[in-house]
Amino acid sequence: MEINAVGKLKDALKGLLGDKKTLIKILSVALILIAALILRIHDENKADITIETTDTAVEETEYSEDSNVRTQPIFVDIGGAVKNPGVYQVSEDTRLFQVIEMAGGLSEEADADHVNRASFVEDGQKIIIPVKGSENNDGLTSADTAPSSADTGLININTASADELKSLSGIGDVTAEKIIEYRSSKAFKSKEDIMSVDGIGSKTFEKIQDDITV
């Protein structure tokens, strides 16, 4: 019986192999299946790489955003015509309008026309929001440890008007506007920082360094 079964199997194989069309069909199907399997494995590997790359990008973004938030805290004292006067902790490069919002906003009697709400605040600064009709309409005063420009006779390059800046040697209309434009996005931390403004080099700085402050 076993001999007959083996013989029949051999005959069947010979018949199958002898039929070239059937053999070609079998090989074609086999090749298609192999190609499909290879493509599937390739797509799975590609998906894994994409996921890993995306996760890495997210981690780098979170780290970058977190590093940008790390700023040095400072304290400012705001009073006058605001709803909630007091001392507030803020971050560096905070503008006056943000401190006013923290203090509950301006009161009804506030003289906002004499306050530059877009200016930067400084550590230890005393801010007085003037009342309409009051004599003190400068809006900003410094702490006792930092005399005001009026007391020292120096031009504060962070708060000076265009006319005050033009009173400096070598500073004209165009350069004064460049200074104001520069400090609107980044406060001057030192007198030397003014040389970062286009048009102000070391020679101009030498002329004005004794006349300016921050």
C-alpha positions as CSV (number, residue, x, y, z in Angstrom):
1,M,0.0,0.0,0.0
2,E,2.8,2.4,0.9
3,I,4.6,1.7,-2.3
4,N,1.5,2.4,-4.3
5,A,0.9,5.7,-2.4
6,V,4.4,6.8,-3.1
7,G,4.1,5.9,-6.7
8,K,0.9,7.8,-7.1
9,L,2.5,10.9,-5.4
10,K,5.5,10.7,-7.8
11,D,3.1,10.5,-10.7
12,A,1.1,13.5,-9.5
13,L,4.3,15.6,-9.1
14,K,5.5,14.6,-12.5
15,G,2.2,15.6,-14.0
16,L,2.2,18.9,-12.1
17,L,5.7,19.7,-13.1
18,G,5.0,18.6,-16.6
19,D,2.3,21.1,-17.0
20,K,4.3,24.3,-17.6
21,K,1.3,26.7,-17.4
22,T,0.3,25.4,-14.0
23,L,3.9,25.7,-12.8
24,I,4.1,29.3,-14.0
25,K,0.9,30.2,-12.2
26,I,2.1,28.7,-9.0
27,L,5.4,30.5,-9.2
28,S,3.6,33.8,-10.1
29,V,1.3,33.5,-7.0
30,A,4.3,32.7,-4.9
31,L,6.2,35.7,-6.1
32,I,3.2,38.0,-5.5
33,L,2.8,36.7,-2.0
34,I,6.6,37.2,-1.3
35,A,6.5,40.8,-2.7
36,A,3.4,41.6,-0.6
37,L,5.1,40.3,2.5
38,I,8.2,42.4,1.9
39,L,6.2,45.6,1.3
40,R,4.3,45.0,4.5
41,I,7.4,44.5,6.6
42,H,8.9,47.7,5.0
43,D,5.8,49.8,5.8
44,E,5.8,48.6,9.4
45,N,9.5,49.6,9.8
46,K,8.9,53.0,8.2
47,A,5.9,53.6,10.5
48,D,8.1,52.8,13.6
49,I,10.8,55.3,12.4
50,T,8.2,58.0,11.8
51,I,6.7,57.6,15.3
52,E,10.1,57.7,16.9
53,T,11.1,60.8,15.0
54,T,7.8,62.6,15.9
55,D,8.2,61.8,19.5
56,T,11.8,63.2,19.5
57,A,10.6,66.4,17.8
58,V,7.9,66.8,20.4
59,E,10.4,66.4,23.2
60,E,12.7,68.9,21.7
61,T,9.9,71.4,21.2
62,E,8.8,71.0,24.8
63,Y,12.3,71.5,26.0
64,S,12.8,74.6,23.8
65,E,9.5,76.1,25.0
66,D,10.3,75.4,28.6
67,S,13.8,77.0,28.3
68,N,12.2,80.1,26.8
69,V,9.9,80.5,29.8
70,R,12.7,80.4,32.3
71,T,13.2,84.1,33.0
72,Q,14.5,85.9,36.1
73,P,11.6,87.2,38.3
74,I,11.6,90.8,39.3
75,F,9.4,93.0,41.6
76,V,7.7,96.3,40.8
77,D,5.6,98.6,42.9
78,I,2.6,100.1,41.2
79,G,0.4,102.8,42.7
80,G,-1.7,105.8,41.9
81,A,-4.7,105.5,39.7
82,V,-5.0,101.7,39.5
83,K,-7.7,99.5,41.2
84,N,-5.3,97.3,43.2
85,P,-2.0,99.1,43.9
86,G,0.8,97.0,45.4
87,V,4.0,95.1,44.8
88,Y,3.9,92.5,42.0
89,Q,6.3,89.8,40.9
90,V,6.7,89.6,37.1
91,S,9.2,88.2,34.7
92,E,11.9,90.1,32.8
93,D,10.9,92.0,29.7
94,T,7.4,92.6,31.1
95,R,5.7,95.7,29.8
96,L,3.8,98.3,31.9
97,F,0.4,97.4,30.5
98,Q,0.8,93.9,31.8
99,V,1.5,95.2,35.3
100,I,-1.5,97.4,35.1
101,E,-3.7,94.4,34.2
102,M,-2.3,92.5,37.2
103,A,-3.2,95.5,39.4
104,G,-6.8,95.3,38.2
105,G,-6.6,97.9,35.5
106,L,-6.7,101.7,35.5
107,S,-9.2,103.5,37.7
108,E,-11.7,105.9,36.2
109,E,-9.6,109.0,37.2
110,A,-6.4,107.7,35.6
111,D,-4.6,110.0,33.2
112,A,-3.5,107.3,30.7
113,D,-2.4,109.9,28.1
114,H,0.7,110.6,30.2
115,V,1.7,106.9,30.6
116,N,3.7,104.9,28.1
117,R,2.0,101.5,28.6
118,A,4.2,99.8,26.1
119,S,7.4,100.5,28.0
120,F,9.4,97.8,29.9
121,V,9.4,97.7,33.7
122,E,12.6,97.2,35.8
123,D,13.4,95.4,39.0
124,G,12.6,97.6,42.0
125,Q,10.8,100.2,40.0
126,K,8.1,102.4,41.6
127,I,5.3,103.1,39.1
128,I,2.8,105.9,39.7
129,I,-0.2,106.1,37.4
130,P,-1.1,109.8,37.5
131,V,-4.6,111.1,38.2
132,K,-6.2,113.5,35.7
133,G,-5.3,117.1,36.6
134,S,-2.4,116.1,38.9
135,E,1.0,117.8,38.7
136,N,2.8,114.5,38.6
137,N,2.2,113.3,35.1
138,D,5.4,111.5,34.3
139,G,3.8,108.1,35.2
140,L,7.0,106.4,36.1
141,T,9.5,106.9,39.0
142,S,12.4,104.7,40.0
143,A,13.3,103.2,43.3
144,D,15.3,105.2,45.8
145,T,18.4,103.2,44.8
146,A,18.0,104.2,41.2
147,P,17.7,108.0,40.8
148,S,15.5,109.3,38.0
149,S,16.8,110.8,34.8
150,A,15.7,114.3,36.0
151,D,17.8,114.0,39.1
152,T,20.9,112.7,37.3
153,G,20.6,114.7,34.1
154,L,21.2,111.5,32.1
155,I,19.0,110.2,29.3
156,N,17.4,106.8,30.0
157,I,17.6,105.0,26.7
158,N,14.8,102.7,27.7
159,T,12.2,105.5,28.3
160,A,13.5,108.6,26.6
161,S,11.4,110.3,24.0
162,A,12.6,110.8,20.4
163,D,13.4,114.5,21.2
164,E,15.4,113.5,24.3
165,L,17.4,111.0,22.3
166,K,18.1,113.6,19.6
167,S,19.7,115.8,22.2
168,L,22.6,113.3,22.4
169,S,25.6,113.9,20.2
170,G,25.4,112.2,16.9
171,I,21.8,111.0,17.3
172,G,19.4,112.3,14.6
173,D,15.8,111.7,13.7
174,V,16.5,108.4,12.0
175,T,18.7,106.9,14.7
176,A,16.4,108.0,17.5
177,E,13.5,106.1,15.8
178,K,15.8,103.1,15.4
179,I,16.5,103.2,19.2
180,I,12.8,103.4,20.0
181,E,12.0,100.6,17.6
182,Y,14.8,98.4,19.0
183,R,13.7,98.8,22.7
184,S,10.1,98.1,21.8
185,S,11.0,94.4,21.4
186,K,14.0,94.2,23.8
187,A,14.9,96.4,26.7
188,F,18.5,97.7,27.0
189,K,20.2,95.9,29.9
190,S,23.3,98.1,29.9
191,K,24.5,101.3,28.2
192,E,26.7,99.3,25.9
193,D,23.6,97.5,24.4
194,I,22.8,100.7,22.5
195,M,25.6,99.7,20.1
196,S,23.3,96.9,18.9
197,V,21.2,99.5,17.2
198,D,21.9,99.9,13.5
199,G,23.9,103.1,13.0
200,I,25.5,103.4,16.4
201,G,29.1,102.3,16.6
202,S,31.9,102.5,19.1
203,K,32.7,106.1,18.1
204,T,29.1,107.3,18.6
205,F,29.0,105.4,21.9
206,E,32.1,107.1,23.2
207,K,30.4,110.5,22.6
208,I,27.2,109.6,24.4
209,Q,28.2,107.0,27.1
210,D,28.5,109.7,29.8
211,D,25.1,111.1,29.0
212,I,23.0,108.0,29.0
213,T,21.7,105.4,31.5
214,V,19.4,102.4,31.6
